[in-house]
Amino acid sequence: MYQPQVGDSLDVLDTPAMIVDLALMEGNIASLMKRFRARNVQVRPHLKTVKSPDLALRLLAAGAIGGCVAKVSEAEVMVEGGIEDLLITTEIVGKPKLARLVDLLQAHPLIKVVVDSVVGARELNAAVGAAGLEANVLLDLNVGQNRCGATPGAEALDLARQIGDMEHLQLIGVQGYEGHLQHIHDQQERQQRCQQAMRALTETAEHLRTAGFPIQIVTTGGTGTAEFCADFDGITEVQPGSFVFMDTDYRNALGPVYSNALTILSTVISRPSPDCVIIDAGLKSLSTDSGMAEPKGLAQIAYQPKGDEHGALSWRNENAVGELPLQIGDRVELIPSHIDTTINLHDTYYAYRDGRIEAIWPVAARGKVQ
Protein backbone atom coordinates (compact mmCIF):
# COMPACT_ATOMS: atom_id res chain seq x y z
CA MET A 1 0.00 0.00 0.00
CA TYR A 2 1.34 3.42 -0.93
CA GLN A 3 2.22 5.62 2.04
CA PRO A 4 1.64 9.35 1.51
CA GLN A 5 4.80 11.44 1.47
CA VAL A 6 5.61 15.08 2.04
CA GLY A 7 5.21 16.82 -1.29
CA ASP A 8 2.31 14.65 -2.44
CA SER A 9 -1.01 16.12 -3.50
CA LEU A 10 -3.92 15.62 -1.10
CA ASP A 11 -5.41 13.55 -3.90
CA VAL A 12 -3.23 10.59 -2.89
CA LEU A 13 -4.83 10.31 0.54
CA ASP A 14 -7.12 7.43 1.25
CA THR A 15 -10.19 8.46 3.22
CA PRO A 16 -11.28 9.17 5.85
CA ALA A 17 -8.17 11.27 6.54
CA MET A 18 -7.50 14.06 9.00
CA ILE A 19 -6.09 17.08 7.18
CA VAL A 20 -4.81 20.43 8.47
CA ASP A 21 -4.70 23.68 6.53
CA LEU A 22 -1.32 25.01 7.66
CA ALA A 23 -2.03 28.61 6.67
CA LEU A 24 -5.17 28.66 8.81
CA MET A 25 -3.54 26.85 11.74
CA GLU A 26 -0.53 29.17 11.73
CA GLY A 27 -2.88 32.13 11.59
CA ASN A 28 -4.76 30.86 14.65
CA ILE A 29 -1.56 30.40 16.64
CA ALA A 30 -0.12 33.78 15.66
CA SER A 31 -3.40 35.53 16.43
CA LEU A 32 -3.72 34.03 19.91
CA MET A 33 -0.11 34.68 20.86
CA LYS A 34 -0.41 38.29 19.73
CA ARG A 35 -3.56 38.75 21.82
CA PHE A 36 -1.78 37.69 25.02
CA ARG A 37 1.62 39.21 24.37
CA ALA A 38 0.28 42.65 25.28
CA ARG A 39 -1.54 41.39 28.39
CA ASN A 40 1.50 40.23 30.39
CA VAL A 41 -0.09 36.80 30.69
CA GLN A 42 1.70 33.63 29.64
CA VAL A 43 0.18 30.98 27.38
CA ARG A 44 0.38 27.34 28.47
CA PRO A 45 -1.73 25.60 25.80
CA HIS A 46 -3.62 22.47 26.71
CA LEU A 47 -2.10 19.69 24.64
CA LYS A 48 -5.01 17.30 25.14
CA THR A 49 -6.33 18.93 21.97
CA VAL A 50 -3.39 18.40 19.62
CA LYS A 51 -2.04 15.18 21.21
CA SER A 52 1.20 15.66 19.32
CA PRO A 53 4.72 16.65 20.42
CA ASP A 54 5.34 17.96 16.89
CA LEU A 55 2.55 20.48 17.32
CA ALA A 56 3.51 21.21 20.92
CA LEU A 57 6.99 22.20 19.75
CA ARG A 58 5.42 24.54 17.19
CA LEU A 59 3.42 26.18 19.99
CA LEU A 60 6.56 26.60 22.09
CA ALA A 61 8.34 28.17 19.14
CA ALA A 62 5.44 30.60 18.77
CA GLY A 63 5.75 31.77 22.38
CA ALA A 64 4.09 29.25 24.69
CA ILE A 65 5.90 28.76 28.03
CA GLY A 66 5.10 25.05 28.26
CA GLY A 67 2.03 22.89 28.03
CA CYS A 68 -0.83 21.34 29.91
CA VAL A 69 -1.81 17.71 29.70
CA ALA A 70 -4.77 15.96 31.25
CA LYS A 71 -3.18 12.61 32.11
CA VAL A 72 0.14 11.09 33.14
CA SER A 73 0.21 9.04 29.94
CA GLU A 74 -0.05 12.25 27.88
CA ALA A 75 2.85 13.69 29.86
CA GLU A 76 4.92 10.58 29.06
CA VAL A 77 4.38 11.17 25.34
CA MET A 78 5.18 14.87 25.52
CA VAL A 79 8.42 14.57 27.48
CA GLU A 80 9.60 11.90 25.05
CA GLY A 81 9.02 14.49 22.33
CA GLY A 82 11.10 17.12 24.14
CA ILE A 83 8.48 19.13 26.06
CA GLU A 84 9.64 19.49 29.66
CA ASP A 85 7.57 22.22 31.33
CA LEU A 86 4.22 20.49 31.79
CA LEU A 87 1.28 20.90 34.12
CA ILE A 88 -0.88 17.81 34.59
CA THR A 89 -4.30 19.36 35.12
CA THR A 90 -6.14 16.32 36.51
CA GLU A 91 -5.70 14.89 40.01
CA ILE A 92 -3.34 11.90 40.17
CA VAL A 93 -4.70 9.21 42.48
CA GLY A 94 -3.87 5.52 42.89
CA LYS A 95 -0.63 3.55 43.08
CA PRO A 96 -0.29 2.83 39.33
CA LYS A 97 -0.58 6.49 38.36
CA LEU A 98 1.66 7.65 41.20
CA ALA A 99 4.33 5.14 40.23
CA ARG A 100 4.31 6.43 36.65
CA LEU A 101 4.42 10.02 37.90
CA VAL A 102 7.44 9.28 40.11
CA ASP A 103 9.24 7.79 37.11
CA LEU A 104 8.51 10.97 35.17
CA LEU A 105 9.60 13.31 37.95
CA GLN A 106 12.93 11.55 38.34
CA ALA A 107 13.91 12.59 34.83
CA HIS A 108 11.67 15.64 34.32
CA PRO A 109 11.45 17.76 37.49
CA LEU A 110 9.68 20.66 35.75
CA ILE A 111 6.45 18.66 35.68
CA LYS A 112 3.80 20.12 37.98
CA VAL A 113 0.64 18.47 39.29
CA VAL A 114 -2.63 19.51 40.93
CA VAL A 115 -4.24 18.38 44.17
CA ASP A 116 -7.68 19.06 45.65
CA SER A 117 -7.82 16.83 48.75
CA VAL A 118 -5.80 15.93 51.82
CA VAL A 119 -6.05 12.25 50.89
CA GLY A 120 -4.65 12.84 47.41
CA ALA A 121 -1.92 15.13 48.71
CA ARG A 122 -0.81 12.62 51.35
CA GLU A 123 -0.59 9.81 48.81
CA LEU A 124 1.39 12.03 46.46
CA ASN A 125 3.70 13.14 49.27
CA ALA A 126 4.38 9.55 50.30
CA ALA A 127 5.05 8.40 46.74
CA VAL A 128 7.52 11.13 45.83
CA GLY A 129 9.11 11.03 49.27
CA ALA A 130 9.80 7.30 48.98
CA ALA A 131 11.74 8.07 45.80
CA GLY A 132 13.67 10.90 47.44
CA LEU A 133 11.94 13.53 45.31
CA GLU A 134 9.86 16.65 45.70
CA ALA A 135 6.85 17.65 43.62
CA ASN A 136 5.67 21.14 42.72
CA VAL A 137 1.91 21.25 43.18
CA LEU A 138 -0.95 23.61 42.42
CA LEU A 139 -4.10 23.71 44.47
CA ASP A 140 -7.00 22.88 42.16
CA LEU A 141 -10.04 25.07 42.91
CA ASN A 142 -13.67 24.61 41.96
CA VAL A 143 -14.62 27.93 40.34
CA GLY A 144 -18.06 26.78 39.22
CA GLN A 145 -17.61 23.73 37.02
CA ASN A 146 -18.43 21.45 39.96
CA ARG A 147 -16.09 18.73 38.80
CA CYS A 148 -12.79 18.55 40.67
CA GLY A 149 -11.37 21.22 42.92
CA ALA A 150 -11.42 22.45 46.51
CA THR A 151 -13.87 25.18 47.45
CA PRO A 152 -12.27 28.63 47.20
CA GLY A 153 -11.78 30.49 50.45
CA ALA A 154 -11.50 28.88 53.87
CA GLU A 155 -11.53 25.26 52.64
CA ALA A 156 -8.74 25.96 50.18
CA LEU A 157 -6.69 27.76 52.84
CA ASP A 158 -7.09 24.83 55.25
CA LEU A 159 -5.99 22.39 52.57
CA ALA A 160 -3.01 24.58 51.72
CA ARG A 161 -1.91 24.59 55.35
CA GLN A 162 -2.03 20.81 55.47
CA ILE A 163 -0.06 20.58 52.23
CA GLY A 164 2.43 22.99 53.74
CA ASP A 165 3.16 20.44 56.43
CA MET A 166 4.02 17.77 53.86
CA GLU A 167 7.76 17.54 53.49
CA HIS A 168 7.91 16.52 49.82
CA LEU A 169 5.31 18.85 48.29
CA GLN A 170 5.92 22.46 47.33
CA LEU A 171 2.75 24.51 46.85
CA ILE A 172 3.55 27.02 44.11
CA GLY A 173 0.21 27.94 42.57
CA VAL A 174 -3.51 27.55 42.05
CA GLN A 175 -5.59 26.30 39.14
CA GLY A 176 -9.23 27.06 38.46
CA TYR A 177 -10.80 25.94 35.20
CA GLU A 178 -14.18 27.40 34.23
CA GLY A 179 -14.98 24.75 31.65
CA HIS A 180 -18.72 25.21 32.16
CA LEU A 181 -18.48 28.67 30.58
CA GLN A 182 -16.50 27.90 27.42
CA HIS A 183 -19.42 27.52 25.01
CA ILE A 184 -21.91 30.11 26.30
CA HIS A 185 -23.01 31.92 23.15
CA ASP A 186 -23.92 35.22 24.78
CA GLN A 187 -20.60 37.03 25.07
CA GLN A 188 -21.72 39.34 27.88
CA GLU A 189 -22.99 36.45 29.97
CA ARG A 190 -19.82 34.45 29.31
CA GLN A 191 -17.69 37.42 30.36
CA GLN A 192 -19.68 38.22 33.51
CA ARG A 193 -19.70 34.63 34.72
CA CYS A 194 -16.02 34.28 33.90
CA GLN A 195 -15.26 37.35 36.01
CA GLN A 196 -17.08 35.74 38.95
CA ALA A 197 -14.95 32.62 38.57
CA MET A 198 -11.75 34.67 38.28
CA ARG A 199 -12.62 36.62 41.38
CA ALA A 200 -12.92 33.41 43.40
CA LEU A 201 -9.62 32.15 41.96
CA THR A 202 -7.53 35.30 42.41
CA GLU A 203 -8.93 36.17 45.85
CA THR A 204 -8.03 32.70 47.07
CA ALA A 205 -4.54 33.05 45.59
CA GLU A 206 -4.12 36.33 47.46
CA HIS A 207 -5.37 34.80 50.73
CA LEU A 208 -2.79 32.06 50.33
CA ARG A 209 -0.02 34.60 49.74
CA THR A 210 -1.08 36.53 52.82
CA ALA A 211 -0.87 33.28 54.79
CA GLY A 212 2.73 32.87 53.64
CA PHE A 213 2.44 30.55 50.65
CA PRO A 214 4.64 31.46 47.62
CA ILE A 215 1.89 31.41 45.01
CA GLN A 216 3.69 32.04 41.72
CA ILE A 217 1.21 30.53 39.24
CA VAL A 218 -2.49 31.34 38.83
CA THR A 219 -3.60 29.31 35.83
CA THR A 220 -6.98 29.09 34.16
CA GLY A 221 -8.91 29.68 30.97
CA GLY A 222 -9.88 27.79 27.84
CA THR A 223 -10.36 28.92 24.26
CA GLY A 224 -13.78 30.38 25.05
CA THR A 225 -12.75 32.44 28.08
CA ALA A 226 -8.98 32.94 28.02
CA GLU A 227 -9.12 36.58 26.93
CA PHE A 228 -11.56 37.46 29.69
CA CYS A 229 -9.34 35.65 32.19
CA ALA A 230 -6.23 37.46 30.99
CA ASP A 231 -7.84 40.85 31.56
CA PHE A 232 -8.35 39.99 35.24
CA ASP A 233 -5.61 41.15 37.61
CA GLY A 234 -3.75 38.28 39.23
CA ILE A 235 -3.95 35.73 36.41
CA THR A 236 -0.47 34.63 35.35
CA GLU A 237 -1.22 32.11 32.58
CA VAL A 238 -4.02 30.68 30.47
CA GLN A 239 -4.61 27.19 29.06
CA PRO A 240 -6.43 27.41 25.69
CA GLY A 241 -6.13 24.39 23.41
CA SER A 242 -8.88 24.14 20.82
CA PHE A 243 -7.95 27.48 19.21
CA VAL A 244 -5.22 25.70 17.22
CA PHE A 245 -7.79 23.94 15.00
CA MET A 246 -11.21 25.08 16.26
CA ASP A 247 -14.49 23.22 15.79
CA THR A 248 -18.11 24.15 15.11
CA ASP A 249 -19.02 24.27 18.81
CA TYR A 250 -16.40 26.91 19.63
CA ARG A 251 -17.06 28.76 16.37
CA ASN A 252 -20.76 29.00 17.21
CA ALA A 253 -19.90 30.46 20.63
CA LEU A 254 -17.06 32.81 19.67
CA GLY A 255 -17.79 33.74 16.09
CA PRO A 256 -14.99 34.07 13.51
CA VAL A 257 -12.17 34.74 16.00
CA TYR A 258 -10.19 31.71 14.85
CA SER A 259 -10.47 29.61 11.69
CA ASN A 260 -11.55 25.99 11.33
CA ALA A 261 -8.15 24.64 10.28
CA LEU A 262 -8.77 20.90 10.62
CA THR A 263 -11.21 18.81 8.62
CA ILE A 264 -11.90 15.15 7.98
CA LEU A 265 -11.57 14.34 4.30
CA SER A 266 -14.13 11.79 3.09
CA THR A 267 -15.33 10.22 -0.14
CA VAL A 268 -18.84 9.79 -1.52
CA ILE A 269 -19.21 6.01 -1.88
CA SER A 270 -22.92 5.64 -2.68
CA ARG A 271 -25.89 7.65 -3.92
CA PRO A 272 -29.07 5.90 -2.77
CA SER A 273 -31.26 8.76 -3.96
CA PRO A 274 -30.86 12.09 -5.74
CA ASP A 275 -31.17 13.97 -2.44
CA CYS A 276 -28.92 11.75 -0.31
CA VAL A 277 -25.35 10.49 -0.64
CA ILE A 278 -23.32 8.21 1.60
CA ILE A 279 -19.72 9.00 2.59
CA ASP A 280 -17.09 6.80 4.21
CA ALA A 281 -16.89 8.77 7.49
CA GLY A 282 -19.06 7.62 10.38
CA LEU A 283 -18.80 7.36 14.15
CA LYS A 284 -15.24 6.00 13.96
CA SER A 285 -14.11 9.16 12.17
CA LEU A 286 -16.14 12.01 13.72
CA SER A 287 -17.27 12.43 17.32
CA THR A 288 -20.85 13.57 17.90
CA ASP A 289 -20.82 14.51 21.62
CA SER A 290 -21.09 18.20 20.67
CA GLY A 291 -23.41 17.72 17.70
CA MET A 292 -22.94 16.90 14.07
CA ALA A 293 -19.95 17.74 11.89
CA GLU A 294 -20.55 20.19 9.07
CA PRO A 295 -19.61 19.72 5.41
CA LYS A 296 -17.12 22.45 4.56
CA GLY A 297 -18.34 24.86 1.89
CA LEU A 298 -21.72 23.16 1.65
CA ALA A 299 -23.87 25.30 3.91
CA GLN A 300 -27.18 23.85 2.74
CA ILE A 301 -26.13 20.24 3.29
CA ALA A 302 -26.22 18.39 6.62
CA TYR A 303 -24.21 15.42 7.88
CA GLN A 304 -25.63 12.52 9.87
CA PRO A 305 -23.68 9.41 10.96
CA LYS A 306 -25.08 6.15 9.67
CA GLY A 307 -23.05 3.77 11.79
CA ASP A 308 -19.37 3.19 12.45
CA GLU A 309 -18.11 3.56 8.89
CA HIS A 310 -20.80 5.51 7.05
CA GLY A 311 -22.28 8.99 7.05
CA ALA A 312 -25.15 10.51 5.10
CA LEU A 313 -25.29 13.93 3.46
CA SER A 314 -28.69 15.41 2.67
CA TRP A 315 -30.39 18.78 2.40
CA ARG A 316 -30.32 20.67 5.70
CA ASN A 317 -33.85 21.98 5.05
CA GLU A 318 -36.14 18.96 4.97
CA ASN A 319 -38.43 20.84 2.59
CA ALA A 320 -35.66 21.36 0.05
CA VAL A 321 -36.05 19.56 -3.25
CA GLY A 322 -33.67 18.72 -6.03
CA GLU A 323 -30.52 16.69 -6.52
CA LEU A 324 -27.51 17.10 -4.29
CA PRO A 325 -24.50 18.47 -6.18
CA LEU A 326 -22.42 15.42 -5.21
CA GLN A 327 -21.54 12.32 -7.18
CA ILE A 328 -19.94 9.00 -6.31
CA GLY A 329 -16.21 9.54 -5.97
CA ASP A 330 -16.45 13.20 -4.95
CA ARG A 331 -14.39 14.27 -1.93
CA VAL A 332 -16.04 16.14 0.96
CA GLU A 333 -14.35 17.82 3.93
CA LEU A 334 -16.17 17.82 7.27
CA ILE A 335 -15.56 20.28 10.12
CA PRO A 336 -15.72 18.46 13.48
CA SER A 337 -18.13 19.62 16.16
CA HIS A 338 -15.67 18.72 18.96
CA ILE A 339 -12.04 18.82 17.97
CA ASP A 340 -10.45 16.98 20.93
CA THR A 341 -12.56 13.85 20.71
CA THR A 342 -12.42 13.72 16.91
CA ILE A 343 -8.61 13.92 16.85
CA ASN A 344 -8.54 11.03 19.31
CA LEU A 345 -10.10 8.83 16.60
CA HIS A 346 -7.22 9.28 14.14
CA ASP A 347 -3.60 8.16 13.90
CA THR A 348 -2.16 10.83 11.63
CA TYR A 349 -2.32 14.50 10.73
CA TYR A 350 -1.71 15.38 7.09
CA ALA A 351 -0.78 19.08 7.09
CA TYR A 352 -0.98 20.80 3.74
CA ARG A 353 -0.39 24.08 1.99
CA ASP A 354 -1.76 24.94 -1.44
CA GLY A 355 -3.10 21.42 -1.84
CA ARG A 356 0.20 19.63 -1.15
CA ILE A 357 1.26 17.75 1.97
CA GLU A 358 3.92 19.70 3.84
CA ALA A 359 4.08 17.70 7.08
CA ILE A 360 2.88 14.37 8.44
CA TRP A 361 2.51 14.14 12.21
CA PRO A 362 1.51 11.09 14.24
CA VAL A 363 -1.19 11.62 16.86
CA ALA A 364 1.22 10.25 19.41
CA ALA A 365 -0.98 10.79 22.48
CA ARG A 366 -4.07 9.25 20.93
CA GLY A 367 -5.84 7.00 23.45
CA LYS A 368 -3.63 8.11 26.34
CA VAL A 369 -6.36 8.16 28.98
CA GLN A 370 -4.46 6.83 32.03
C-alpha positions, 0 to 999 in steps of 0.5 A, spaced: 500 500 500 502 506 498 504 511 504 503 518 503 509 522 502 511 530 504 510 533 497 504 529 495 497 532 493 492 531 497 489 527 492 493 521 494 490 520 501 485 514 502 479 516 506 477 518 511 483 522 513 484 528 518 487 534 514 490 540 516 490 547 513 497 550 515 495 557 513 489 557 517 492 553 523 498 558 523 494 564 523 490 561 529 496 560 533 499 567 531 493 571 532 492 568 539 499 569 541 499 576 539 492 577 543 496 575 550 503 578 548 500 585 550 496 582 556 503 580 560 499 573 561 503 567 559 500 561 554 500 554 556 496 551 551 492 544 553 495 539 549 489 534 550 487 537 543 493 536 539 495 530 542 502 531 538 509 533 540 510 535 533 505 540 534 507 542 541 513 544 539 510 549 534 506 552 539 513 553 544 516 556 538 510 561 537 511 563 544 508 558 549 511 557 556 510 550 556 504 545 556 498 542 559 496 535 559 490 531 562 493 525 564 500 522 566 500 518 559 499 524 555 505 527 559 509 521 558 508 522 550 510 529 551 516 529 554 519 523 550 518 528 544 522 534 548 516 538 552 519 538 559 515 544 562 508 540 563 502 541 568 498 535 569 491 538 570 487 532 573 488 529 580 493 523 580 490 518 584 492 511 585 498 507 586 499 505 578 498 512 576 503 515 582 508 510 580 508 512 573 508 520 575 514 518 580 518 515 574 517 521 570 519 526 575 525 523 576 527 525 569 523 531 568 522 535 574 519 541 571 512 537 571 507 540 575 501 536 578 494 539 581 491 536 588 484 538 591 484 533 597 488 531 603 487 524 601 490 525 594 496 530 597 498 525 602 498 519 597 502 524 592 507 526 598 508 519 600 510 516 593 515 522 591 518 522 598 519 514 597 523 516 591 527 521 594 523 527 590 519 533 591 513 535 587 511 542 585 503 542 586 498 547 584 491 547 588 485 545 584 479 550 585 472 549 583 470 555 580 463 553 578 464 547 574 463 542 579 467 537 577 474 537 581 477 542 585 477 544 593 472 550 594 475 557 594 476 560 600 476 557 607 476 550 605 482 551 600 486 555 605 485 549 610 488 544 605 493 549 603 496 549 610 495 541 610 499 541 604 504 545 607 506 540 612 508 535 607 515 535 606 515 533 599 510 537 596 511 544 594 505 549 593 507 554 588 500 555 585 492 555 584 488 552 578 481 554 576 478 551 570 471 554 568 470 549 563 462 550 564 463 557 561 466 555 554 461 555 550 456 560 552 453 563 546 452 570 549 458 574 550 456 578 555 454 572 559 460 568 558 464 574 560 460 576 567 460 569 569 467 568 567 469 574 572 465 571 577 470 565 577 476 569 576 474 573 582 474 566 586 480 564 583 484 570 584 482 572 591 483 565 594 490 566 591 491 572 594 489 569 601 494 564 600 499 569 599 497 573 605 498 566 609 505 565 607 504 561 601 509 562 595 503 562 590 507 564 583 502 561 578 495 562 577 492 558 571 486 558 568 482 559 561 480 555 555 479 557 548 472 560 550 474 564 556 482 565 556 481 573 553 476 574 559 481 571 564 487 574 561 484 581 563 483 579 570 488 582 575 492 576 578 492 571 572 499 569 570 497 564 565 491 561 560 490 554 558 487 554 551 487 548 546 482 548 541 484 554 538 489 551 534 484 547 529 477 550 532 471 546 531 463 548 530 461 548 537 467 553 539 465 557 532 458 558 534 460 560 541 465 565 539 464 567 532 470 568 527 475 569 532 479 563 529 479 559 523 476 551 522 483 549 520 482 541 521 477 537 517 476 530 515 476 528 508 471 523 506 469 520 499 462 519 496 461 512 496 454 511 494 448 515 492 441 511 494 437 517 492 438 524 488 437 527 495 442 523 499 449 520 498 453 516 503 460 517 505 465 513 508 466 517 514 461 515 520 462 514 528 469 512 527 471 518 524 467 524 527 465 524 534 458 527 535 458 529 543 457 536 541 453 535 535 454 533 528 460 535 523 458 540 518 460 539 510 465 544 509 463 549 503 456 546 503 452 550 507 445 547 505 447 540 506 447 536 513 451 530 515 448 525 519 452 518 521 449 512 519 453 507 523 461 506 524 463 507 517 458 511 514 455 517 514 449 521 510 449 527 506 442 530 505 439 537 504 439 541 511 432 543 510 427 537 509 423 541 505 428 542 500 427 539 493 432 537 487 438 533 486 444 534 491 451 536 487 455 530 489 456 524 485 460 517 487 467 519 488 467 526 490 471 528 496 467 532 501 471 535 507 467 535 514 468 540 520 468 536 526 463 539 532 468 537 537 475 537 535 479 533 541 474 527 541 475 527 533 482 527 533 482 522 538 479 517 533 485 518 528 492 516 527 495 521 523 495 528 521 496 530 514 498 538 514 498 541 507 499 548 503 496 549 497 493 542 496 500 539 497 502 535 503 507 539 507 508 535 514 505 528 516 505 528 524 503 522 528 497 523 533 502 520 538 498 521 544 491 518 541 488 513 546 492 516 552 487 516 557 491 513 564 
